[in-house]
Amino acid sequence: MRRTIDWDRDSIVIVDQCALPHEFRPLRLRDVDDLVGAIQRLAVRGAPALGAAGALGVALAVQATPDDHDAIRSAAARVAEARPTAVNLSWGVQRALKRLPEGADAVLREALAVLEEDEILNRRASGQAADLVRELCPRRPLRLLTHCNAGHLATVAWGTALGVVRHLAAAGEVERVYVDETRPLLQGARLTAWELAEAGIPYLVCPDSAAASAIARGLVDCVVVGADRIAGNGDVANKVGTYPLALAAARHRIPFLVVAPESTVDRTLPTGAQIVIEERPDSEVTTLSGIPLTPPDAAAYNPAFDVTPADLVTAIVTEQRVLRPGT
């Protein structure tokens, strides 16, 4: 499986996720300014992929000013602060920075180790989650619902929540996947649908506003999502629109599973109330591809994430463990 983010000689190469599904466009990021811009406009996104971006960003900074540790740390801080909610971004930065006293080669080796580990950890976590789905959902074949994009595009390779779908589909256990469109930037309709089409897995794009209705009608056996930050008590920050899915799943007694690497768990935060929620520009809601959708003076409430309380989560599955915060 091709990597979403990688290192090539002296720069970072990503899949430009703003171009999908119409164009598969590799993008070369040669310096920290390029990387911060790509993160902020969501050309690279997804918690595990952002962890890799953070580590590689430190390698770019070292490359630019190898003997100026203050400048390197300043550039690394810019990368870490490019998006506030996903803890993996700052985790990747800090992991690479720890090797700075050992020199540029050590920093790059550490960043490349993040890339190498990512697919292994995600396969392990999603494999454990697939087994849990089999345990909790007796019906075959399965009808799954997912929100946003937690596939290989959100990671270095393979995926978290969509990795679960891949495991189950490979065993012939998936009837279809309901793919929430994920307003306003349509990461589900654009990215998850593209991944499923590539993999030959049946899917239906679902308007966000129809997801609870699909659950209520008995069309969904399990909801599987990723995460951008998980608080110590099991509260989960994920793409906005996740919380209402958890409410609907709880109301209709179907499992709601969160799949993420252990690095997404932030033990410094006791609850989700301390998670900083990124606010995105009004224009993402008030326009579509530059075409106005609202009156010209309209403002928008546009949080990028919401927080699902732990008591609505059936299980959180990482590469190391299965947590059941709701029980």
C-alpha positions as CSV (number, residue, x, y, z in Angstrom):
1,M,0.0,0.0,0.0
2,R,1.5,3.4,-1.0
3,R,2.2,5.7,1.8
4,T,0.2,8.9,2.4
5,I,3.3,10.6,3.8
6,D,6.9,9.8,3.2
7,W,10.5,11.1,3.2
8,D,12.3,11.4,-0.2
9,R,16.0,12.6,0.0
10,D,15.6,16.0,1.5
11,S,11.8,16.7,1.6
12,I,8.4,15.3,2.6
13,V,6.2,13.8,0.0
14,I,2.4,13.6,0.7
15,V,-0.7,12.8,-1.1
16,D,-2.5,16.1,-1.5
17,Q,-5.9,15.3,0.0
18,C,-7.4,18.5,-1.2
19,A,-7.2,17.2,-4.8
20,L,-9.0,13.9,-4.2
21,P,-11.1,12.2,-5.5
22,H,-10.7,13.9,-8.9
23,E,-6.9,13.9,-9.0
24,F,-4.2,11.8,-7.2
25,R,-1.6,14.5,-6.8
26,P,1.7,13.9,-4.9
27,L,3.0,17.1,-3.3
28,R,6.6,17.8,-2.3
29,L,7.1,19.9,0.9
30,R,10.6,21.3,1.0
31,D,10.6,23.4,4.2
32,V,8.6,24.0,7.4
33,D,6.5,26.8,5.8
34,D,5.4,24.3,3.1
35,L,4.5,21.7,5.8
36,V,2.6,24.1,8.1
37,G,0.6,25.3,5.1
38,A,-0.2,21.8,4.0
39,I,-1.4,20.9,7.5
40,Q,-3.5,23.9,7.9
41,R,-5.3,23.5,4.6
42,L,-5.8,19.8,5.3
43,A,-3.6,18.6,2.4
44,V,-2.2,16.2,5.0
45,R,-4.6,15.3,7.8
46,G,-5.6,12.5,10.2
47,A,-4.1,12.0,13.6
48,P,-1.5,9.3,12.8
49,A,-0.5,11.0,9.5
50,L,-0.1,14.3,11.5
51,G,2.2,12.4,14.0
52,A,4.4,11.5,11.1
53,A,4.2,15.0,9.7
54,G,5.3,16.4,13.1
55,A,8.4,14.2,13.3
56,L,9.4,14.8,9.7
57,G,8.8,18.5,10.2
58,V,11.6,18.5,12.8
59,A,13.8,16.8,10.3
60,L,13.1,19.6,7.8
61,A,13.9,22.2,10.5
62,V,17.2,20.5,11.3
63,Q,18.1,20.4,7.6
64,A,17.5,24.2,7.3
65,T,19.5,25.3,10.3
66,P,21.5,22.3,11.6
67,D,23.6,24.2,14.1
68,D,20.9,26.5,15.5
69,H,18.9,24.6,18.0
70,D,16.9,27.6,19.1
71,A,15.7,28.1,15.5
72,I,15.0,24.4,15.2
73,R,12.8,24.4,18.3
74,S,11.0,27.5,17.1
75,A,10.2,25.9,13.8
76,A,9.2,22.7,15.5
77,A,6.8,24.7,17.7
78,R,5.2,26.2,14.6
79,V,4.6,22.7,13.3
80,A,3.2,21.5,16.6
81,E,0.8,24.4,16.8
82,A,-0.5,24.2,13.2
83,R,-3.6,22.3,14.4
84,P,-4.5,22.2,18.1
85,T,-6.8,19.3,18.6
86,A,-4.9,16.3,17.2
87,V,-2.4,15.3,19.9
88,N,-0.4,13.1,17.5
89,L,1.0,16.2,15.8
90,S,2.8,17.5,18.9
91,W,3.6,13.9,19.9
92,G,5.5,13.4,16.7
93,V,7.3,16.7,17.1
94,Q,8.4,15.9,20.6
95,R,9.5,12.4,19.7
96,A,11.9,13.7,17.0
97,L,13.1,16.7,19.1
98,K,14.3,14.3,21.9
99,R,17.0,13.1,19.5
100,L,18.2,16.6,18.6
101,P,21.2,16.5,20.9
102,E,22.4,13.5,19.0
103,G,22.5,15.3,15.7
104,A,20.6,15.5,12.4
105,D,21.0,11.9,11.5
106,A,19.5,10.8,14.8
107,V,16.5,13.1,14.3
108,L,15.8,11.8,10.8
109,R,16.2,8.1,12.0
110,E,13.6,8.8,14.7
111,A,11.2,10.4,12.2
112,L,11.5,7.5,9.8
113,A,10.9,5.1,12.7
114,V,7.5,6.8,13.2
115,L,6.7,6.0,9.6
116,E,7.8,2.4,9.9
117,E,5.8,1.8,13.0
118,D,2.6,3.4,11.9
119,E,1.3,0.7,9.5
120,I,2.3,-2.1,12.0
121,L,0.5,-0.4,14.9
122,N,-2.6,0.4,12.8
123,R,-2.9,-3.1,11.4
124,R,-2.6,-4.5,15.0
125,A,-5.2,-2.1,16.4
126,S,-7.7,-2.5,13.5
127,G,-7.2,-6.3,13.6
128,Q,-8.2,-6.4,17.3
129,A,-11.1,-4.1,16.6
130,A,-12.3,-6.4,13.8
131,D,-12.3,-9.3,16.2
132,L,-14.3,-7.2,18.6
133,V,-16.9,-6.4,15.9
134,R,-17.3,-10.1,15.2
135,E,-17.9,-10.7,18.9
136,L,-20.4,-7.9,19.3
137,C,-22.3,-8.2,16.0
138,P,-23.6,-11.7,15.2
139,R,-25.3,-10.7,11.9
140,R,-23.4,-11.5,8.7
141,P,-22.6,-9.9,6.4
142,L,-22.0,-6.7,8.3
143,R,-23.3,-3.2,7.7
144,L,-20.9,-0.7,9.1
145,L,-21.1,3.1,9.4
146,T,-18.1,5.4,9.6
147,H,-17.5,9.1,9.8
148,C,-14.8,11.3,8.3
149,N,-11.8,9.5,7.0
150,A,-9.8,7.1,9.1
151,G,-8.3,5.1,6.4
152,H,-4.8,4.9,4.9
153,L,-5.1,8.6,3.9
154,A,-5.4,9.5,7.6
155,T,-2.3,7.5,8.5
156,V,1.0,6.6,6.9
157,A,-0.6,3.4,5.6
158,W,-3.5,1.0,6.2
159,G,-5.8,3.0,8.5
160,T,-7.5,2.8,11.8
161,A,-11.3,2.6,11.7
162,L,-11.3,1.9,7.9
163,G,-8.6,-0.6,8.6
164,V,-11.2,-2.6,10.5
165,V,-13.4,-2.5,7.4
166,R,-10.5,-3.8,5.3
167,H,-9.9,-6.7,7.7
168,L,-13.6,-7.7,7.7
169,A,-14.0,-7.2,4.0
170,A,-11.0,-9.5,3.3
171,A,-12.8,-12.2,5.2
172,G,-16.0,-11.7,3.1
173,E,-17.9,-10.3,6.2
174,V,-19.0,-6.8,4.9
175,E,-22.3,-6.2,3.1
176,R,-21.8,-2.4,2.8
177,V,-20.3,0.6,4.5
178,Y,-22.4,3.7,5.1
179,V,-19.9,6.6,4.6
180,D,-21.0,9.8,6.3
181,E,-20.3,12.7,3.8
182,T,-18.7,14.7,6.8
183,R,-19.7,18.3,6.2
184,P,-18.4,20.8,5.5
185,L,-15.2,19.5,3.8
186,L,-16.6,16.1,2.8
187,Q,-13.7,13.9,4.0
188,G,-16.1,11.0,3.9
189,A,-17.6,11.6,0.5
190,R,-14.3,12.6,-1.0
191,L,-11.7,10.4,0.7
192,T,-13.3,7.4,2.4
193,A,-15.5,6.7,-0.6
194,W,-12.4,6.9,-2.8
195,E,-10.5,4.5,-0.6
196,L,-13.4,2.0,-0.5
197,A,-13.9,2.2,-4.3
198,E,-10.2,1.5,-4.8
199,A,-10.5,-1.5,-2.4
200,G,-13.6,-2.8,-4.1
201,I,-15.7,-2.6,-0.9
202,P,-19.4,-1.8,-1.3
203,Y,-20.5,1.5,0.1
204,L,-23.2,4.2,0.2
205,V,-22.4,7.9,0.8
206,C,-24.8,9.0,3.6
207,P,-25.7,12.7,4.3
208,D,-24.6,13.4,7.9
209,S,-28.2,14.4,8.7
210,A,-29.4,10.9,7.6
211,A,-27.0,8.8,9.6
212,A,-29.1,8.6,12.8
213,S,-32.1,7.7,10.7
214,A,-30.2,4.9,9.1
215,I,-29.2,3.6,12.6
216,A,-32.9,3.9,13.8
217,R,-34.1,1.9,10.8
218,G,-31.9,-1.0,11.6
219,L,-29.6,-0.5,8.6
220,V,-26.4,-0.3,10.7
221,D,-24.8,-3.1,12.8
222,C,-21.9,-1.1,14.2
223,V,-20.4,2.4,14.1
224,V,-16.6,2.5,13.8
225,V,-14.6,5.8,13.9
226,G,-11.1,7.1,14.5
227,A,-10.0,9.7,17.0
228,D,-7.8,12.8,17.1
229,R,-7.4,12.9,20.9
230,I,-8.6,10.7,23.7
231,A,-8.7,12.0,27.3
232,G,-7.6,10.0,30.3
233,N,-11.2,9.1,31.2
234,G,-12.0,7.9,27.7
235,D,-13.7,11.0,26.3
236,V,-13.0,11.1,22.5
237,A,-12.4,14.1,20.3
238,N,-13.1,13.2,16.6
239,K,-14.4,15.0,13.5
240,V,-17.4,17.1,14.3
241,G,-20.6,15.0,13.8
242,T,-19.2,12.0,15.8
243,Y,-21.0,12.8,19.0
244,P,-24.5,12.6,17.5
245,L,-23.6,9.2,16.0
246,A,-22.7,8.0,19.5
247,L,-26.0,9.2,20.8
248,A,-27.9,7.4,18.1
249,A,-25.9,4.2,18.5
250,A,-26.5,4.2,22.3
251,R,-30.3,4.9,21.8
252,H,-30.6,1.9,19.4
253,R,-28.2,-0.3,21.3
254,I,-25.6,-0.9,18.6
255,P,-21.8,-0.9,19.3
256,F,-19.9,2.4,18.9
257,L,-16.2,1.6,18.5
258,V,-13.2,4.0,18.4
259,V,-9.9,2.8,16.8
260,A,-6.7,4.8,17.3
261,P,-3.0,4.3,18.1
262,E,-1.9,4.5,21.7
263,S,-0.2,7.8,20.8
264,T,-3.7,9.4,20.5
265,V,-4.4,8.9,24.2
266,D,-3.5,12.1,26.1
267,R,-3.0,11.2,29.7
268,T,-2.3,14.8,30.6
269,L,-6.0,15.6,30.2
270,P,-8.4,14.1,32.8
271,T,-11.5,14.6,30.6
272,G,-12.6,15.8,27.2
273,A,-13.5,19.2,28.7
274,Q,-9.8,20.2,28.5
275,I,-9.4,19.4,24.8
276,V,-9.0,22.5,22.6
277,I,-11.4,22.3,19.7
278,E,-10.1,23.9,16.5
279,E,-12.4,26.5,14.9
280,R,-12.2,26.6,11.1
281,P,-12.9,29.5,8.8
282,D,-16.5,30.6,8.0
283,S,-15.9,30.2,4.3
284,E,-15.8,26.4,4.6
285,V,-19.5,26.5,5.5
286,T,-20.6,29.6,3.6
287,T,-19.1,28.7,0.2
288,L,-18.5,25.5,-1.8
289,S,-15.6,25.5,-4.3
290,G,-15.7,29.3,-4.1
291,I,-19.4,29.5,-4.9
292,P,-21.4,31.4,-2.1
293,L,-24.1,29.3,-0.4
294,T,-25.3,31.9,2.1
295,P,-26.1,35.6,2.2
296,P,-22.9,37.6,1.8
297,D,-22.8,38.7,5.5
298,A,-23.5,35.3,7.0
299,A,-21.1,34.0,9.7
300,A,-20.7,30.3,10.6
301,Y,-20.2,28.1,13.6
302,N,-17.5,25.8,12.3
303,P,-15.8,23.6,14.9
304,A,-13.6,20.9,13.3
305,F,-14.2,18.4,16.1
306,D,-16.6,17.4,18.8
307,V,-16.1,15.4,22.0
308,T,-18.0,12.2,22.6
309,P,-18.4,11.4,26.3
310,A,-16.8,8.1,27.5
311,D,-20.1,6.6,28.6
312,L,-21.3,6.5,25.0
313,V,-18.3,4.6,23.8
314,T,-18.6,0.8,23.7
315,A,-14.8,0.3,23.3
316,I,-11.6,2.1,22.4
317,V,-9.2,-0.2,20.7
318,T,-5.5,0.6,20.3
319,E,-2.6,-1.6,19.3
320,Q,-2.0,-2.3,23.0
321,R,-5.4,-2.7,24.6
322,V,-9.2,-2.7,24.5
323,L,-10.8,-0.1,26.8
324,R,-14.5,-0.2,27.7
325,P,-15.0,3.3,29.2
326,G,-18.8,3.1,28.9
327,T,-19.2,0.0,31.1
